[in-house]
Amino acid sequence: RALGESENRFRIISSISSDLLYSCRRSDDGLFRIDWIAGDADALFGCDTKALIARGCWRPFVVAEDMPLFASSITGIQPGQSSDTILRIMHSDGSIHTLRSVARVEEDSSGQGRHQLYGALQDITELVQYRLHLEDLVASRTVELAHARDAAEAANRAKSAFLANMSHEIRTPMNAILGMANVLKRGGVTPMQAERLKQIDTAGKHLLDVINDIL
């Protein structure tokens, strides 16, 4: 009675959690066969507990690509060893679910060298999908930032090219005007002409200073 009450308590606890708990005994062929389950098998696999026990193992649900991982993390572990693995299974409705499988193997209490596997399965499909969604968002944002960086760098190059061009296009004619004013002044001019050339020189130098400040 105490054992039954303990098992019933354990089943109730497992039924309100997201995990499916199970134990298996290793058969003579080296494969494990389920002998006890607690939890909602239908939510994970789309079949009830009796049907899952009748199959002997949840191995038939594992997608083909993950079979080697199942073999190494479930079938292949020995007494004292444990595993914590992510595996994909094909639900009975045809959808792919991602499960976290935690398992440990111990010698059973019979003293005959038989192995007992204790395992827990948790459906993490939504968590994986959310993580992939976040990764897509990060990748998309990274592309947007790269485009924004490229645009900023292009604008900076355009600004630098503009300033270099303006420096040449504006300073060159201004220097030519100031130079020619000095040439005229040295060539012999009347006092009135000298005064006007001086005004041109003063105004030109002032304008050149303004241009230099702007650039």
C-alpha positions in Angstrom: 0.0 0.0 0.0 2.8 2.4 0.9 4.5 1.7 -2.5 1.2 2.3 -4.3 0.6 5.5 -2.5 4.2 6.7 -3.3 3.8 5.8 -6.9 0.4 7.6 -7.1 1.9 10.7 -5.5 4.7 10.6 -8.0 2.3 10.3 -10.9 0.3 13.3 -9.7 3.4 15.4 -9.4 4.6 14.4 -12.8 1.2 15.0 -14.3 1.2 18.7 -13.4 4.8 19.2 -14.7 5.9 19.4 -18.4 8.0 16.3 -18.1 7.3 12.7 -18.9 9.1 10.4 -16.6 9.8 6.7 -17.4 12.0 3.8 -16.6 13.2 1.0 -18.9 14.8 -2.4 -18.4 17.5 -3.5 -20.8 16.5 -6.6 -22.7 18.8 -9.4 -23.8 19.1 -7.8 -27.2 20.7 -4.8 -25.6 17.7 -2.5 -26.1 15.7 -0.9 -23.4 12.0 -1.7 -22.9 9.7 0.7 -21.0 8.2 -0.8 -17.9 6.9 2.4 -16.2 5.7 5.8 -17.3 4.4 8.9 -15.4 3.2 11.9 -17.3 1.2 12.9 -20.4 2.6 10.7 -23.2 -0.2 11.9 -25.5 1.0 15.5 -25.3 4.6 14.5 -26.4 3.9 11.6 -28.8 0.2 11.7 -29.7 -0.4 8.3 -28.1 -1.5 7.2 -24.7 0.7 5.5 -22.1 -0.5 2.0 -22.8 0.3 2.4 -26.5 3.7 3.8 -25.8 4.5 0.9 -23.4 3.2 -1.5 -26.1 5.8 -0.1 -28.5 8.5 -0.9 -25.9 10.3 2.4 -26.4 9.9 5.9 -27.8 12.7 5.2 -30.3 10.2 4.7 -33.2 9.2 8.4 -32.9 12.8 9.7 -33.3 13.5 11.3 -36.7 16.0 9.4 -38.8 18.7 12.1 -38.6 18.7 11.9 -34.8 18.9 8.1 -34.6 22.7 8.0 -34.1 22.3 10.5 -31.2 19.6 8.4 -29.7 21.8 5.4 -29.9 24.7 7.1 -28.1 22.7 9.0 -25.5 20.0 6.4 -24.6 20.8 2.9 -25.9 24.5 3.1 -25.5 24.9 4.4 -22.0 26.1 2.0 -19.3 25.5 1.7 -15.5 26.7 4.9 -13.7 26.5 6.9 -16.9 24.0 9.6 -17.8 23.1 11.8 -20.7 21.4 15.1 -21.4 20.5 15.4 -25.1 18.2 17.4 -27.4 16.4 15.1 -29.8 13.6 15.6 -32.4 10.7 13.3 -32.7 7.8 12.9 -35.1 4.5 13.4 -33.3 1.6 11.2 -34.4 0.0 14.3 -36.1 3.0 14.6 -38.4 4.6 17.6 -36.7 8.2 17.7 -35.5 8.7 18.2 -31.8 12.0 18.9 -30.0 12.6 17.1 -26.8 15.1 17.4 -24.0 16.0 13.9 -22.9 17.8 13.3 -19.5 18.6 9.7 -18.8 20.7 7.6 -16.3 21.4 3.9 -16.2 21.9 1.9 -13.0 22.2 -1.8 -12.2 18.8 -3.1 -11.1 18.2 -4.6 -7.7 17.9 -8.2 -8.9 21.6 -8.9 -8.6 21.6 -10.5 -12.1 23.5 -7.7 -13.8 20.5 -6.3 -15.5 20.4 -2.6 -16.4 17.6 -0.1 -15.5 17.3 3.2 -17.3 15.6 6.2 -15.7 14.6 9.0 -17.9 12.8 12.3 -18.2 11.5 14.0 -21.4 10.5 17.6 -21.8 9.0 19.2 -24.9 11.1 22.3 -25.6 9.7 22.9 -29.1 8.3 26.4 -28.3 11.6 27.4 -26.6 13.6 26.3 -29.6 11.3 28.1 -32.0 11.5 31.3 -29.8 15.3 31.0 -29.8 15.4 30.6 -33.6 13.0 33.6 -33.9 15.4 35.7 -31.7 18.3 34.6 -33.9 16.5 35.6 -37.0 15.7 39.0 -35.4 19.4 39.5 -34.4 20.5 38.5 -37.9 18.0 40.9 -39.5 19.0 43.7 -37.1 22.7 43.0 -37.9 22.0 43.4 -41.6 20.1 46.6 -41.0 23.0 48.0 -38.9 25.5 46.9 -41.6 23.5 48.8 -44.2 23.2 51.9 -41.9 27.0 51.7 -41.3 27.7 51.5 -45.0 25.4 54.4 -45.7 27.1 56.5 -43.0 30.5 55.6 -44.3 29.4 56.5 -47.9 28.0 59.8 -46.6 31.3 60.5 -44.8 33.3 59.7 -48.0 31.0 62.0 -50.0 31.4 64.8 -47.4 35.2 64.4 -47.5 35.2 64.5 -51.3 33.0 67.5 -51.3 35.2 69.4 -48.9 38.3 68.5 -50.9 36.7 69.6 -54.1 35.4 72.9 -52.6 38.8 73.5 -51.1 40.4 73.4 -54.5 37.6 75.0 -56.5 37.1 78.0 -54.2 40.6 78.6 -52.9 42.3 78.4 -56.3 40.4 81.3 -57.9 40.6 83.4 -54.7 44.4 83.0 -54.6 44.5 83.9 -58.3 42.5 87.1 -57.7 44.8 88.1 -54.8 47.9 87.2 -56.8 46.8 89.3 -59.8 45.9 92.3 -57.6 49.5 92.2 -56.3 50.9 91.9 -59.8 48.9 95.0 -60.9 50.0 96.9 -57.8 53.7 96.3 -58.7 53.2 97.2 -62.3 52.8 100.9 -61.7 49.4 102.4 -60.9 47.9 105.7 -59.9 47.2 106.4 -56.2 43.5 105.8 -56.8 44.1 102.5 -58.5 46.5 101.5 -55.7 43.8 102.2 -53.1 41.2 100.2 -55.1 43.7 97.3 -55.5 44.3 97.4 -51.7 40.6 97.2 -51.1 40.4 94.2 -53.5 43.3 92.6 -51.6 41.8 93.2 -48.2 38.3 92.0 -49.2 39.9 88.9 -50.9 41.9 88.0 -47.9 38.9 88.4 -45.6 36.8 86.2 -48.0 39.6 83.6 -48.1 39.7 83.5 -44.3 35.9 83.0 -44.2 36.2 80.2 -46.7 39.0 78.5 -44.7 36.9 78.7 -41.5 33.8 77.2 -43.3 35.8 74.4 -44.8 
